[in-house]
Amino acid sequence: NKLSLTDLIYKTKRELNKFHFVIHLTSKLIKKSTTRTFSSLLTPNSSSVVSASATKSFIKLEKKQIDTEWKKIDQLNLKSLEINSINLNAFDYFGHIKSLNLSSNNLKRVHDKQFQTIRELIDLDLSDNKISALRRKCSFYYLSSLEILNLDSNRIESLNENDFERLTNLRQLNLAKNLIKEINQEALLQLTNLKSLNLTGNRIEVVNNYMFQYLINLEELNLSNNLVIDVKMKAFANLKKLVVLDLSFNQIDYLNENQFEELNSLIKLQIASNQLISINSQHFNGLENLKSLDLSKNKIESVPENILINMRSLNYLNLKNNLKLTASSDLSEDTLIRNRLVFHENSIKLTTNKRSKLNKLSNTKNSSTPITKDSFKLDL
């Protein structure tokens, strides 16, 4: 019979005659680790092990050992134990842990009071469970010290107001591979220190205006592998510190002019594997610091002469596998030469003269303008 985590703890507690205890719920009793975990308190000659089953072991320590070692424990790994519920007092003995791994279990919900005794927690991993929704009044209310929250591979369908209340110190939020269709912008209200938000592999169709407006310190936003067909004009408002934006593997067929104008810090922009037909320089206004732009695997038919005018720091442009892109592209020889093009793997039809000059430039070792790591690279 499957037992909840609390049932296992209290059953063993009774067996150990009410001694304080440390648990190590993994298949290996002794495990090398660079950080202090439960197993680091054991020695190969330990004779104080009480076996609960073939894969779950409970360890009894003498009272003197507990007094000196208890507060040194900072990680609890409960991964892949088929846990389906956690009682409210399950972590009463683990008030000093900094990292809790509950991934790959059968949890369907989380309650704020389940974590009320581990308020120093920094890293919480709830990935690969069956969580379908977060509590209306915040599942993480007592975890104001939390910096990393992993909810990857669950069944969450929407993000609602107060879902992340009090998580003002959160730096990384992973919501990849859920079923998210809607994001209430108020759900992100208190995540003002968030650096990385991963929403890849969800079901988002529209990136609405001001959706991420409270994430003023965000540096990386991943919206790839969704169902996005529409990115609103002000979708990325206030994201002045964003460095990486990934919109690849969606259904985007149109960009608004000035779509990215507030993203002055952006260095890498990925819009590969969408349905874009045309692009112009106004689409990329404000991207003076952009270094890498991936527009591969779209349906782009031509590239205007002034495409680079607003991207003066660009050194990599990928236009591969735009099947309708032909020699009618308006990119001139002068534009390509001026940017010291590193030219290879080209499928576009170029004039013999242009191809010859570009290849010569790419292969010249003693050129007066040598190719460097900062050279412009165009993949067609």
N, C-alpha and C positions, 0 to 999 in steps of 0.2 A: 504494500500500500504506500502511496506517495504521501509524504508528510510535509507540512509547511516548514519553513525555516525555523519559526518559533517553536513548533512542536519538537523538532530535532534538538534544538538547544536546551529546552527545559527537560526533555526526557533524559538527556545526558547529564544535565546538572544534578538531577535526583540521583542518578547512578554514581556520581562522583561525591556523594555525601555532602553536597552543598559547598564544595570547594569552588573557588574561582577557577576559571578555565579559559583556555585559548582554543579556538577551533581552526582547523585547516581543512577545508572541504574540497580537496582535489584528489585525483587518483594516485598522486605520488606524495608520500609522507615527507621525504627529504627532497628539496628542490633548490638548486643554486639560483641566487638572485643578487643583483647589484644594489637593490634597495631593500630596506627592512620590511619583510613580510612575516606572516605567521610562521612559516617554515624556518625562518632564520633563528627562531628561538630554540630549535631542536638540535640535538646532537645524534649522530648515528647510533650511539649506545643508549639512547633514551629507553627506559623501561616503564615509563609512565603512560603508555598508550592504551586507550580503551577503544577497541574496534567496534563500530556501530554497524558496518557493513563492509563489503569488499572494496568499495570506492569512497567511503566516507569515514574519516577517522577523527576522534576527539582526543585532545591532549590535556592531561592533568599536570599542572605545575604546582610545586610547593608554594606556600604562602609567601615565603621570603623572595622567591623568584619573581612572583607576580608584582610585588611591591616595587622592585627595581626595573623590571622589564616591560611592564604593562603599557606605560606611557610611550614607549619607544615604537610600538606597533603603529604603522601608518597606512597599511594597505590591507584590504579584505577582498579576496577573490572568491566569488561565488558563481563563477561562470559554468554554464552547461550542467546544471544539477537538477533540471526539471522542476524548479521551484515555481509553484503556481500562485502562491500568496505570501504576504509578509504581514505579520501582526504588528500592531502599533508599538509594542515594546521590544521588538526583535533586536534592536541595536543598542539596548540599554548599557551593555558592557563595552561598547566600542566608541565612546565619546571623543577619542583623540584621532580617529582615522582621518586621513587626508584623501584616500582614494578608495572607491567602492565599485567593484565590477559585478554587475548582475546580468551581464549579457547572455544571450542564448539560453534563456529559460522560457517559462510559459506564463509570464506575468501579463495580465490583461488590463490592469489599472494601477495607478500609483496615488497614494494619499499623502498629504503634507505631513501628517503626524507620524508617518512611518519613519521620517528622517529627523524628527524633532530633537533627538539626543545626539546627533552627529553634526553639529552646527559648524564644525571646523572643516567640513568636507570641501575639497577643491575640485576633485575629478569624479564624476558620476557617469558610469557606462550602463545604459539600459537598452543597448542595441539588440536587435534580433530577438524581440519578444513579440507579444500580441497586443500591445497597448493600442487601443482604438481612439482614445480621447484623453485629454488632460483635464483635471478637475477644474470646475468653473471658478473656484476660489484659490487657484494656484496649488499645484502639486508640490511645489518646491519652496513653499513660504518660509521655511526655517533655514534655507540653505543660502543665505546672503553672501557667504564666502566663496561660493561655487564659481570656478573659472572655466571649467570644461564640462559640457553636457552633451552626451551622445545618445540620440534617439533614432539612430539609423535602423532601417529595416523593421519598422513596426507597421501599424495600420491606422495611423492618425490621418483624419480626413480634413481637418480644418484647424486653424490657429485662431483662438478667440481672445477677447480682452481679458487681461489678468492671468493668462496662461503662464507667463514668466515674471510675475510680480515679485519684486524685491531682489531679482537677480542682477543687481547693478554692477557686480564685479565680473560677470560672465564675459569671457574672451572668445570662446569657440562654441558654436552651436551647430550640431550635425543633425539634420532632419532628412537626410537622403533616403530614398527608397521607401517612402510612405505612400499615402493615397491623398495627399493634400491637394485640394482644389481651390480653396479660398484662404486668404490671409487677411485678417482684420488688422489694419495698421496699428491699432491700439494694443495688439498683442505684443508688439515690439517696443512699446513705450519706454520701458525702464532699462532697455539693453543698450544704454548709451556708451558703454565701453567695449561692446562687441567688436572683435577684429575679423572674425571669419564666420560666414553663414553659408552652409551647404544645403541646398534644396534640390539637388539633382535627383532625377528619377521619380518625380511626383506627377501630378495631373493638372498642373497650373496651365490655364489657357490664356489668361490676360494678366499682364503686369500693370497694375493700376497706378494712377498718379499718386505720388507721395507714399507709396506702399512701404518704403524703407526710410522715411524721412527722419526717424528718431535715431537711426544708426549712424551717428555723426562721426564715429571713429572706425567705421567698417573699412577694411582693407581688401577683403576678398569675398566676392559674391558669386556663387555657382548656381545657375538656373538651367543647366544643361539637361537634356533628356527629359523634358517636360512636353506639354502639348501647346506651347505658346504660339498663338497666331497674331497677337496684338500686344505691342509694347507702347503704352501711352507716353505722351510727350514729356511729362514730368515724373516718369516712373523712377528715375534715379536722382531726384531732387535731394539736395543736402549731403550727398555722398562725396564730399570734397576730398576725402582721404583714400578713396577706393583706388587700388593698384591693379587688381585683376578682376575682370568681368567675363564670365563664361555663359554665352547664350546658345551654344552649339547644340545640334540635334533637336531642333524644334521645328515649327512650321511657319516661321516668320517670312513674309513675302514683301514687306515694306518697312522702311525706316523713315521716321519723321526727320525733317531737317532740324538741326540743332538738338538732335536726340540725346547726345552725350555732352552737351556744352558745359555742364557743371562738373564734369569728371576731369578736372585739371591735373590730377595726380595719376591718372590711369596710365599704366605701362603696357599691359597686355589685354587685348580685346579679341575674344573668340566668337565668331558668328558662323562657324562652319556648319555644313549639313543643314541648311535651311532652304527656303524657297525664293531667295532674293533674285530679282530680275535685273534691277538697275541700281547703280550707286552714283553719288556725286559728292563733290568736296564739302557741300553744306551738311551732309550727314555726319561729318567728322569734325565739325567746329568745336573748338575748345580743347582738342586733344594734342596740345603742343608737346606733351611729354611721352606720348605713346611710342613704344618701340616695336611692338609686335601686333600685327593685324592678320587674323586668319579668316578669309572669306571663301575658303575652298568648299567644293561640293555644294554649290548653289546653282542658280540658273542665269548668272550674270552674262549679259550679251556684249557689253562694251565697258571700257574703262576710260573715263575722261582725262584729258591732258592735265588738268589741274588737280587731280585726285590727291596729290601729296601736299598741296599748298597749306593745309591746316595741320599737317602732321610732320613737322620739321625735324622731329627726333626719330622718326620711323626708320628702322633698319631691317625689318623683315615684313614682307607682304606675301601672303599665300593666296593664290588664285587658282590653284590646281582643281581639275575636274569640274570646271564650269564649261559644260560641253558646248554651249553656244558661243563661247568667247572665241572670236576669230581675229583675223588680221585687221578688221575694221576698228579694233581698239584704237583710241585716240592717243594712247601713250606714245610720245615721240621718242626718237632716238636720243635727242638732247636731254630729255627728262631722265632717261635711264642712265645715260653716260654720266650725267651730272651727279648722280647719286652713287657712282662707283659700283655699279651692279655686279653682284656675284651671280652669274647666270648659268643655270644648269637645269636639266630635266624639264625642258621646255617643249610643250606640245602645240603652242600657238604658231601659226605661220607668219614668219618675219621675212622681210626682204633680205636677200643674200648679203647686201652691204651691211645692214644693221646687225644681222646675226654674226657676221665676221668680226665686226668691231666689238660687239659685246663679248664674244668668246675670247677674243684677243685680250680684252681688258681683264677678264676673269682669270686668264692663265698667265698673265704677265707677272713675273717675279721681281723684276727690277724697274717696275713702273715708277714714274715720278709721283704718282698718287697711289701708293701701295694699298692692296686690300688688307683691311684689318678686321678685328672682331667687331668694330663699329660700322663696317661697310654695310651698304644696303643689299639685301638679298630678296629676290623676287622669284617665287615659285609659281610657274604657270602650268 
